[in-house]
């Protein structure tokens, strides 16, 4: 086995360790082995990164035209594609998720995030208005978009490259600079992107990465830093609350995608096989570690029993194993700590009276993988809506399935939750699809699909699932300051 690598911060175009040279271990979720020693950033590292980002704003990066920035960001996307296998390998090492997920979903989307937002900033016009004046000569008003400044980017571990570049792509397209604090569980692709930035010729200080933890570490120091002009975060609602309190000091803007307890709604008139496949994917892709995933499933009563049997069969056919083996389609959870949390909910479901359809524990794994964070994909039925596993976000490979009898009933069930991130609806009745989609209180609704994303569309959560919208022109609204110029003619 190769020796664990050392992962440093990326500040002002250079890889550097913290002044006090503190490191923490990154363990493989597949087998528990130490795969890297990660530099832990402190206040001095954040100060250096913010200073570098501020300097780049005033220097070469700030003087580039939109067309020049666009060309550079296309270069970043192309270099990611050229080093595609490196990014796939890094993401597999960090997350343990199967190669097909990385190759067909997460890494391609990471590259696309740079091209799409480069196109958006180049092609979306700002407003202009002619107005009358008392002297009859008139005036012209027009809007301009200026970079917001230094953006603090705090990204999660479940889809680290995709969700980090979802923020970095539009931030850079709009002319900002960034300081990224990736999850301590998944630092590898953020580091690798620093190499890409240097190869392409992105000016020093534009893209900075400081590794570490949240409280009393890099995350807290970043959100509290007065030199950070706005903060974008994906993660738990509780953490979002703490960041929002920090951002209130200095009146910094925030954009949050937070927790979810998403509902899937399956009507009896659905394409049955497509619905089973869709719910299987939305509940169990990435070992259930998807903020948009489905943990509550409501199935119309005439097909309820059949649906439960069909989903059970698909779940029991998953193939565990190392991610680089293309025959495997199911990976581990991100860490032992997270596995303990998920298993605690598995026990709680049984204690609350759930009918265990399948799963509910830890799979038998070969000795060389026994140290990994493996759990069984799990399905329950029979619980009331008040049960903890129906109310609370688990963020694991599990779902509870409940029958329903009417459209109004299932809408009420879907909305009866503090979260409002996403839903997926399965029906062949077009009128019903429109009616239900309009009434479910979420930021994103899919009909007869899931995780189908046009990056130009608004994305974000309702209720406690987030603040703000990103995607397309909505990202421009967050990552720029829109100003008005009035010219008297």
C-alpha positions as CSV (number, residue, x, y, z in Angstrom):
1,X,0.0,0.0,0.0
2,X,1.3,3.5,-0.9
3,X,2.2,5.9,1.9
4,X,-0.4,8.5,2.8
5,X,0.1,11.8,1.0
6,X,0.3,15.2,2.6
7,X,-2.3,17.7,1.6
8,X,-1.5,21.3,2.0
9,X,-3.5,24.5,1.7
10,X,-3.5,26.3,-1.7
11,X,-2.9,30.0,-1.0
12,X,-1.9,32.7,-3.5
13,X,-1.1,30.1,-6.1
14,X,1.2,28.0,-3.9
15,X,0.7,24.8,-1.8
16,X,1.7,25.6,1.8
17,X,1.5,24.0,5.2
18,X,0.1,25.9,8.3
19,X,2.7,27.9,10.2
20,X,2.4,25.5,13.2
21,X,2.4,22.4,10.9
22,X,-0.7,20.7,12.4
23,X,-2.2,17.8,10.4
24,X,-5.1,15.4,10.8
25,X,-5.7,12.0,9.2
26,X,-8.1,11.4,6.3
27,X,-9.3,7.8,6.4
28,X,-10.7,5.8,3.5
29,X,-14.5,5.1,4.0
30,X,-13.9,1.9,2.0
31,X,-11.5,0.2,4.4
32,X,-10.6,2.6,7.2
33,X,-7.0,3.1,6.2
34,X,-5.3,6.4,6.4
35,X,-4.9,7.8,2.9
36,X,-3.7,11.3,3.6
37,X,-2.5,13.7,6.3
38,X,-4.3,17.0,5.9
39,X,-2.9,20.4,7.0
40,X,-5.3,22.0,9.5
41,X,-5.8,25.7,8.9
42,X,-6.1,28.3,11.5
43,X,-6.7,32.0,11.7
44,X,-3.3,32.9,10.2
45,X,-4.0,30.7,7.1
46,X,-7.4,32.3,6.6
47,X,-5.9,35.8,6.9
48,X,-3.3,34.9,4.3
49,X,-5.9,33.5,1.9
50,X,-8.2,36.5,2.3
51,X,-5.3,38.9,1.8
52,X,-4.3,37.0,-1.4
53,X,-7.9,37.0,-2.7
54,X,-8.3,40.8,-1.9
55,X,-5.0,41.5,-3.7
56,X,-6.0,39.6,-6.8
57,X,-9.3,41.6,-7.0
58,X,-7.3,44.8,-7.2
59,X,-4.6,43.3,-9.4
60,X,-4.5,41.3,-12.6
61,X,-7.8,39.4,-12.1
62,X,-9.7,42.6,-11.5
63,X,-8.4,44.1,-14.7
64,X,-9.5,41.3,-17.0
65,X,-12.4,41.8,-19.3
66,X,-15.4,39.5,-19.2
67,X,-14.2,37.8,-22.4
68,X,-10.8,37.2,-20.9
69,X,-12.3,35.6,-17.8
70,X,-14.6,33.5,-19.9
71,X,-11.6,32.1,-21.9
72,X,-9.7,31.2,-18.7
73,X,-12.7,29.4,-17.2
74,X,-13.2,27.4,-20.4
75,X,-9.5,26.5,-20.0
76,X,-10.2,25.3,-16.5
77,X,-13.1,23.1,-17.7
78,X,-11.0,21.7,-20.5
79,X,-8.1,21.0,-18.1
80,X,-10.4,19.2,-15.7
81,X,-11.5,17.1,-18.6
82,X,-7.9,16.4,-19.7
83,X,-7.2,15.3,-16.1
84,X,-10.5,13.5,-15.8
85,X,-9.1,10.2,-14.4
86,X,-7.1,12.1,-11.7
87,X,-10.3,13.8,-10.5
88,X,-12.2,10.5,-10.6
89,X,-9.5,8.7,-8.6
90,X,-9.3,11.6,-6.0
91,X,-13.1,11.6,-5.5
92,X,-13.3,7.9,-5.2
93,X,-10.5,7.9,-2.6
94,X,-12.3,10.6,-0.6
95,X,-15.9,9.3,-0.8
96,X,-15.6,5.6,-1.6
97,X,-18.4,6.0,-4.1
98,X,-18.5,3.8,-7.3
99,X,-16.5,4.8,-10.4
100,X,-19.7,5.1,-12.5
101,X,-21.1,7.8,-10.2
102,X,-17.9,9.8,-10.5
103,X,-17.4,9.3,-14.2
104,X,-21.0,10.0,-15.4
105,X,-22.3,12.5,-12.8
106,X,-20.1,14.3,-10.4
107,X,-16.8,15.0,-12.3
108,X,-18.5,16.0,-15.6
109,X,-20.8,18.3,-13.7
110,X,-17.8,19.9,-12.0
111,X,-16.3,20.7,-15.3
112,X,-19.6,21.9,-16.7
113,X,-20.0,24.4,-13.8
114,X,-17.2,26.5,-15.3
115,X,-18.4,26.5,-18.9
116,X,-22.1,27.1,-18.1
117,X,-21.5,30.1,-15.8
118,X,-18.9,31.5,-18.2
119,X,-21.6,31.5,-20.8
120,X,-24.2,33.0,-18.5
121,X,-22.1,36.0,-17.5
122,X,-21.2,36.6,-21.2
123,X,-24.8,36.3,-22.6
124,X,-27.2,37.6,-19.9
125,X,-27.8,41.3,-20.3
126,X,-28.5,43.7,-17.5
127,X,-31.5,46.1,-17.5
128,X,-31.8,49.5,-19.2
129,X,-34.6,52.0,-19.3
130,X,-35.2,55.4,-21.0
131,X,-37.1,57.8,-18.8
132,X,-38.8,61.2,-19.4
133,X,-37.5,64.4,-17.7
134,X,-39.1,67.8,-17.1
135,X,-37.0,69.4,-19.8
136,X,-38.0,66.9,-22.4
137,X,-34.4,65.7,-23.0
138,X,-34.8,62.5,-21.1
139,X,-32.4,60.2,-19.3
140,X,-31.0,56.7,-19.7
141,X,-30.7,54.3,-16.8
142,X,-28.7,51.1,-17.1
143,X,-27.5,48.4,-14.7
144,X,-24.0,47.2,-14.3
145,X,-22.8,44.0,-12.5
146,X,-19.7,44.4,-10.4
147,X,-18.0,41.5,-8.5
148,X,-19.2,41.2,-4.9
149,X,-15.6,40.7,-3.7
150,X,-14.0,37.9,-1.8
151,X,-16.4,35.0,-1.5
152,X,-16.1,32.4,1.3
153,X,-17.1,29.0,-0.1
154,X,-17.8,26.2,2.4
155,X,-18.6,23.0,0.6
156,X,-19.9,19.6,1.8
157,X,-18.5,16.0,1.6
158,X,-21.3,14.2,-0.2
159,X,-20.6,15.4,-3.7
160,X,-17.5,17.5,-3.0
161,X,-16.3,18.5,-6.4
162,X,-19.7,19.1,-8.0
163,X,-20.9,21.2,-5.1
164,X,-17.7,23.1,-4.6
165,X,-17.5,24.1,-8.3
166,X,-21.2,24.9,-8.3
167,X,-20.1,27.9,-6.2
168,X,-16.6,28.6,-7.5
169,X,-17.7,28.5,-11.2
170,X,-20.2,31.4,-11.0
171,X,-18.1,33.3,-8.4
172,X,-15.1,33.4,-10.7
173,X,-17.2,34.1,-13.8
174,X,-18.6,37.2,-12.1
175,X,-15.1,38.4,-11.4
176,X,-14.9,37.5,-7.7
177,X,-12.1,35.7,-5.9
178,X,-12.7,32.8,-3.5
179,X,-11.4,31.2,-0.3
180,X,-12.7,27.6,-0.2
181,X,-13.0,25.6,2.9
182,X,-13.8,22.0,1.7
183,X,-15.1,19.4,4.1
184,X,-12.4,17.9,6.2
185,X,-13.7,14.5,5.0
186,X,-13.1,15.3,1.3
187,X,-10.2,17.7,0.6
188,X,-8.6,16.0,-2.4
189,X,-10.4,17.4,-5.4
190,X,-10.3,21.0,-4.1
191,X,-6.6,20.6,-3.8
192,X,-6.3,19.1,-7.3
193,X,-8.3,22.1,-8.7
194,X,-5.5,24.3,-7.5
195,X,-3.1,22.5,-9.8
196,X,-5.5,23.1,-12.7
197,X,-5.8,26.8,-11.9
198,X,-2.0,27.2,-12.1
199,X,-1.7,25.1,-15.3
200,X,-4.4,27.3,-17.0
201,X,-2.9,30.6,-15.8
202,X,-5.5,31.8,-13.4
203,X,-3.8,34.6,-11.5
204,X,-2.5,34.0,-8.1
205,X,-4.9,34.6,-5.3
206,X,-8.1,34.1,-7.3
207,X,-8.6,30.6,-6.0
208,X,-7.5,29.7,-2.5
209,X,-8.1,26.6,-0.4
210,X,-7.7,26.3,3.4
211,X,-8.4,22.9,4.9
212,X,-9.7,22.3,8.4
213,X,-12.7,21.9,10.5
214,X,-15.7,24.1,11.5
215,X,-15.8,25.5,15.0
216,X,-12.6,27.0,16.3
217,X,-10.9,26.1,13.0
218,X,-10.8,27.2,9.4
219,X,-14.5,27.2,8.8
220,X,-15.3,29.5,11.7
221,X,-12.4,31.9,11.0
222,X,-13.5,32.2,7.4
223,X,-17.1,33.1,8.2
224,X,-16.0,35.6,10.8
225,X,-13.4,37.3,8.7
226,X,-14.2,40.9,8.0
227,X,-12.4,40.7,4.6
228,X,-15.0,38.2,3.3
229,X,-17.8,39.9,1.4
230,X,-20.3,37.0,1.1
231,X,-20.6,33.4,2.1
232,X,-22.1,30.5,0.3
233,X,-22.6,27.2,2.1
234,X,-24.1,23.8,1.6
235,X,-24.6,21.6,4.6
236,X,-26.7,21.1,7.7
237,X,-29.3,23.6,8.8
238,X,-27.7,23.8,12.3
239,X,-24.4,24.8,10.8
240,X,-26.1,27.3,8.4
241,X,-27.7,29.0,11.5
242,X,-24.2,29.5,13.0
243,X,-22.8,30.8,9.8
244,X,-25.7,33.2,9.4
245,X,-25.0,34.6,12.9
246,X,-21.4,35.2,11.9
247,X,-22.4,36.8,8.6
248,X,-24.6,39.3,10.4
249,X,-21.5,41.0,11.6
250,X,-20.7,43.3,8.7
251,X,-24.0,42.6,7.0
252,X,-22.5,40.0,4.6
253,X,-24.7,38.2,2.0
254,X,-25.3,34.5,2.4
255,X,-26.6,31.8,0.1
256,X,-27.5,28.5,1.8
257,X,-28.5,25.1,0.6
258,X,-29.4,23.3,3.8
259,X,-31.0,20.1,5.1
260,X,-33.9,18.2,3.5
261,X,-36.4,15.4,4.3
262,X,-37.6,15.1,0.8
263,X,-40.8,13.3,-0.3
264,X,-41.3,11.1,-3.3
265,X,-44.9,10.8,-4.5
266,X,-45.9,7.8,-6.7
267,X,-49.4,7.7,-8.2
268,X,-51.1,4.5,-9.3
269,X,-51.1,5.7,-12.9
270,X,-47.3,6.0,-13.1
271,X,-45.0,4.2,-15.4
272,X,-44.4,1.5,-12.7
273,X,-40.9,0.4,-13.7
274,X,-39.7,3.9,-14.3
275,X,-41.1,5.0,-10.9
276,X,-39.4,2.1,-9.1
277,X,-36.1,2.8,-10.8
278,X,-36.5,6.5,-10.1
279,X,-37.2,6.1,-6.4
280,X,-34.4,3.6,-6.0
281,X,-32.0,6.1,-7.5
282,X,-33.3,9.0,-5.5
283,X,-33.2,7.1,-2.2
284,X,-30.0,5.1,-2.6
285,X,-27.6,6.9,-5.0
286,X,-24.4,7.9,-3.3
287,X,-25.4,5.7,-0.4
288,X,-28.3,8.0,0.3
289,X,-25.9,10.9,0.9
290,X,-27.6,13.4,-1.4
291,X,-29.3,16.5,-0.1
292,X,-32.0,16.1,-2.9
293,X,-32.5,12.4,-2.0
294,X,-35.8,10.8,-1.1
295,X,-36.3,9.5,2.5
296,X,-40.1,9.7,2.6
297,X,-42.0,7.8,-0.1
298,X,-45.7,8.0,-0.5
299,X,-47.3,5.4,-2.9
300,X,-51.0,5.4,-3.9
301,X,-52.7,2.4,-2.3
302,X,-53.6,0.3,-5.3
303,X,-49.9,-0.3,-6.2
304,X,-48.4,0.0,-2.7
305,X,-47.7,-3.6,-1.9
306,X,-46.4,-4.2,-5.4
307,X,-44.2,-1.2,-5.3
308,X,-42.7,-2.2,-1.9
309,X,-41.8,-5.6,-3.3
310,X,-40.2,-4.2,-6.4
311,X,-38.1,-1.7,-4.6
312,X,-37.0,-4.4,-2.1
313,X,-35.8,-6.6,-4.9
314,X,-33.7,-3.8,-6.4
315,X,-32.2,-2.9,-3.0
316,X,-31.3,-6.5,-2.3
317,X,-29.4,-6.7,-5.7
318,X,-26.9,-4.0,-4.9
319,X,-23.2,-4.9,-5.2
320,X,-20.9,-3.8,-2.4
321,X,-17.1,-3.3,-2.9
322,X,-14.3,-1.1,-3.9
323,X,-15.2,1.8,-6.1
324,X,-12.7,1.2,-8.8
325,X,-14.3,-2.1,-9.6
326,X,-17.0,-1.2,-12.2
327,X,-19.1,-4.2,-11.2
328,X,-19.8,-2.6,-7.8
329,X,-22.7,-0.1,-7.6
330,X,-22.9,0.6,-3.9
331,X,-20.4,2.4,-1.7
332,X,-19.8,3.1,2.0
333,X,-20.9,6.1,4.0
334,X,-18.4,8.9,4.3
335,X,-17.1,8.0,7.8
336,X,-17.4,5.8,10.9
337,X,-19.0,8.8,12.7
338,X,-21.7,9.2,10.1
339,X,-22.2,5.4,10.0
340,X,-22.9,5.5,13.8
341,X,-25.5,8.2,13.2
342,X,-27.3,6.3,10.5
343,X,-27.2,3.1,12.5
344,X,-28.7,4.9,15.4
345,X,-31.7,5.7,13.3
346,X,-31.9,2.1,12.1
347,X,-32.3,1.1,15.7
348,X,-34.7,3.9,16.4
349,X,-37.0,2.9,13.6
350,X,-37.3,-0.6,15.0
351,X,-37.9,0.8,18.5
352,X,-40.7,3.0,17.2
353,X,-42.4,0.0,15.6
354,X,-41.3,0.0,12.0
355,X,-41.8,-3.0,9.8
356,X,-38.3,-3.7,8.4
357,X,-38.7,-4.6,4.7
358,X,-35.0,-5.1,4.1
359,X,-31.6,-4.0,5.4
360,X,-31.4,-2.4,8.8
361,X,-27.8,-3.2,9.7
362,X,-24.2,-3.8,8.5
363,X,-23.5,-6.1,5.6
364,X,-21.0,-8.9,5.8
365,X,-17.9,-7.6,4.1
366,X,-14.5,-9.2,3.2
367,X,-11.9,-8.8,5.9
368,X,-9.9,-6.2,3.9
369,X,-13.1,-4.0,3.8
370,X,-14.3,-4.6,7.4
371,X,-12.9,-1.3,8.6
372,X,-15.0,0.7,6.1
373,X,-18.1,2.6,6.8
374,X,-20.6,0.1,5.3
375,X,-24.3,-0.1,6.0
376,X,-27.2,-1.9,4.4
377,X,-29.7,0.1,2.2
378,X,-32.8,0.0,4.2
379,X,-36.6,0.2,3.7
380,X,-39.3,0.6,6.4
381,X,-43.1,0.7,6.4
382,X,-45.7,1.0,9.1
383,X,-44.6,4.1,10.9
384,X,-46.7,7.2,11.8
385,X,-45.6,10.6,10.5
386,X,-44.5,11.5,14.0
387,X,-41.7,8.9,14.0
388,X,-38.2,10.3,14.1
389,X,-37.1,8.5,11.0
390,X,-40.0,10.1,9.1
391,X,-39.4,13.6,10.6
392,X,-35.6,14.0,10.8
393,X,-33.0,14.0,8.1
394,X,-30.9,10.8,8.3
395,X,-28.7,11.4,5.2
396,X,-28.3,7.7,4.7
397,X,-29.5,4.9,2.3
398,X,-33.0,4.5,3.7
399,X,-36.6,5.4,3.1
400,X,-40.0,4.9,4.7
401,X,-42.8,4.0,2.4
402,X,-46.4,4.9,3.3
403,X,-49.7,4.4,1.3
404,X,-52.0,7.2,0.5
405,X,-55.6,7.5,-1.0
406,X,-56.0,10.9,-2.5
407,X,-54.2,13.8,-4.1
408,X,-55.0,16.2,-1.2
409,X,-53.9,13.7,1.4
410,X,-50.5,13.2,-0.2
411,X,-49.9,16.9,-0.7
412,X,-50.6,17.4,3.0
413,X,-48.2,14.6,4.0
414,X,-45.5,15.9,1.7
415,X,-45.7,19.4,3.1
416,X,-45.9,18.4,6.8
417,X,-42.2,18.9,7.4
418,X,-39.9,21.7,8.4
419,X,-37.8,21.2,5.3
420,X,-38.6,22.1,1.7
421,X,-35.8,21.3,-0.6
422,X,-37.0,18.9,-3.3
423,X,-39.6,16.3,-4.4
424,X,-40.1,13.8,-7.2
425,X,-43.6,13.0,-8.5
426,X,-44.4,10.0,-10.6
427,X,-47.6,10.1,-12.7
428,X,-48.7,9.8,-16.4
429,X,-51.5,12.4,-15.8
430,X,-50.2,15.7,-17.0
431,X,-52.9,17.8,-15.3
432,X,-52.2,16.1,-12.0
433,X,-48.5,16.6,-12.4
434,X,-49.0,20.4,-12.8
435,X,-51.5,20.6,-9.9
436,X,-49.3,18.7,-7.4
437,X,-46.0,20.3,-8.5
438,X,-47.5,23.8,-7.8
439,X,-48.8,22.8,-4.3
440,X,-45.7,21.0,-2.9
441,X,-43.7,23.4,-0.8
442,X,-40.2,22.8,-2.1
443,X,-37.6,24.6,-4.2
444,X,-37.2,21.9,-6.8
445,X,-39.8,19.5,-8.2
446,X,-39.1,16.7,-10.6
447,X,-41.9,15.0,-12.5
448,X,-41.1,11.5,-13.8
449,X,-37.4,12.1,-13.2
450,X,-34.9,13.0,-10.4
451,X,-31.6,14.9,-10.3
452,X,-32.2,16.1,-13.9
453,X,-30.6,19.5,-13.8
454,X,-30.5,22.4,-16.2
455,X,-27.9,24.7,-14.6
456,X,-29.7,27.8,-16.0
457,X,-32.7,27.2,-13.7
458,X,-33.2,28.5,-10.1
459,X,-32.0,26.1,-7.4
460,X,-32.5,26.3,-3.7
461,X,-34.7,25.3,-0.8
462,X,-37.8,26.6,1.0
463,X,-38.5,26.7,4.7
464,X,-35.5,25.4,6.7
465,X,-33.8,24.0,3.5
466,X,-32.1,27.2,2.6
467,X,-31.9,30.8,1.7
468,X,-31.6,32.2,-1.8
469,X,-31.4,30.8,-5.3
470,X,-28.4,30.0,-7.5
471,X,-28.2,28.8,-11.1
472,X,-28.3,30.8,-14.3
473,X,-29.1,34.5,-13.8
474,X,-29.9,33.8,-10.1
475,X,-26.3,33.1,-9.5
476,X,-25.4,36.4,-11.0
477,X,-27.7,38.1,-8.5
478,X,-25.8,36.6,-5.6
479,X,-22.3,36.8,-6.9
480,X,-22.5,40.4,-8.2
481,X,-23.5,43.8,-6.9
482,X,-26.0,45.3,-9.3
483,X,-25.6,49.0,-9.6
484,X,-27.7,51.6,-11.5
485,X,-26.2,54.4,-13.6
486,X,-28.5,57.3,-14.6
487,X,-27.3,59.5,-17.5
488,X,-29.1,62.8,-18.1
489,X,-29.3,63.3,-21.8
